[in-house]
């Protein structure tokens, strides 16, 4: 028989609820992908630097700092992520062209080119990072294991 502790104060109930909600948010697939976390533990960071560090923008930890899972399964694994990055860029170009055509009623070609170049340069760090995250989650053969620390 399992004994259940009786919680009498409302603040204790809310604190337990908030703690569980925080754990659920931290472990969700979407949140882990947006944060760039390890696919196995969803806690460790994939990238050693921030997105604004242009020198080491494409560096990835070889192993997860939390669960020690191998994040680079084979040499040159992330070369396939350039196709995802290319798809992001194509989607950006198409959307920018449609928006410019709708807002400015067929502007000059230089406006299209300048806007697309500026948008691509601004979003390049995000495209590089999230293409690697999507590629690792999709083809990395690492699946979420909530009990990774218990062998």
N, C-alpha and C positions, 0 to 999 in steps of 0.2 A: 504494500500500500504506500502510495506517495503522499507525503505531507505537503500541503500547500500553505505557505505563509500568508497570514492575513495582513493586508495593507489597509491601513485606516486613513491615512492622510491623503488628500487630493494631490498635493505636491509630489508625493512619492509615486503616485500612479502616473502623473504627467511626466516625471523624470524618467521612469522606466519606458513609457511610450516614446518619448523623444529619443532615448538611447536606441531603442529598437528601430525607429524610423531612420536615424542616422546610420546605423549599421546596414539597413536595407539599401539606402541611397548610395553608400560607399561601395556596395558589392554589386550593384546593377550593371548590366552589360553596357548600356548606353553611357552611364556615368564613367565607367572604367575606360571606355574608348575615348570619350571626350577629354579625360584627364591624361590619357596616354599611359595607362597602367598595364601591368603584366596580365596576360590572358589567364594564367593559372591561379594566381592568388588575388588578382585585381587590387593589389595594394602597392606593389613596387613600381617605381617609375621606369619607363622604357628609355627615356632620354636623360643624360647626365646634366644638361644645361637647359636654360629657359629657351623659349621660342625666339626671343629677341637677341640671342647670342649668335651672330652670323658666322663666327669663326668655326664653331663646332655644331652647326645647325643640323647636320645629317648624322651625327654620332649617335649610336645606340649602345646601351649596356650589352655586353656579351652574355651576362647572366643577370637574373633578377636580383636586386639588392635585398629583397625580403625572403623569397622562397628558393632562390638559387636555381630557378628554371633556366634552361638555355634559350635565350631570346634570338640568337642567330643560329638557326639549325644547320646551316652549311655556308661555306664561303660564297660571297656574292649573292646571298639570298634576297636582298632587298632590291636587286636590279629589276625585278618584276614590278616593284612598286611604282616605277616610272610610268607604266601604262595607266595606273590609277591617277597619278598626278597629271598625266596628259588629258585624261577624261575630265578631271576637275577644270583644267585650263580651257578645254573646248566648251564645257558648260558655261564657264564664266564669259568667254568671248560671245557665245550665242546670246546669253542673257543681256550682256552690256549692249550688244548691237540692237536687240529688240527694244530695250528701254530707251536708248538714244533715239532710235527711229520714231518711237511713240511720243517721246517728250519734245523733241526738237524738230519733228517733221522733216526728215531726210537731211541731216547736216552734211557738211563737207567730209571728205575722206580723212583729212588730217585729224578731225575731231574723233572719229572712230578709232584711228590708230593710236592717238595720244591717250585716249581714255582706256583702251584695252591694255596698252603697255603699262600705264600707271596702276591699273587694278591688278594686273598680273604680278607686278613687282611688289605691291603691298601685300598680296595674299600668298606669295611664294613660300614663306616660312610655314604657314598653315597647310598649304598643299603638300609640301614635302613631308611634314610630320604626320598628317592624317592619312596620307597614302601609305606610309610605312605601317601605321597602326592598323589600317584596314587590311593590308596585305598579310600582316602577322596574324591577325585574328582570323582571317579567312583561310590562309594556307599554311599556317605555322604549326599545325597539329598539336597545339596546346589547348586543352579545354579547362574550363573552370572547375576547380576542386576546392570546395569550402573547407575540407579537412586535409589540406595539403601538409599541415604541420604534424598530423598524426599518421604515423606510418603503420 
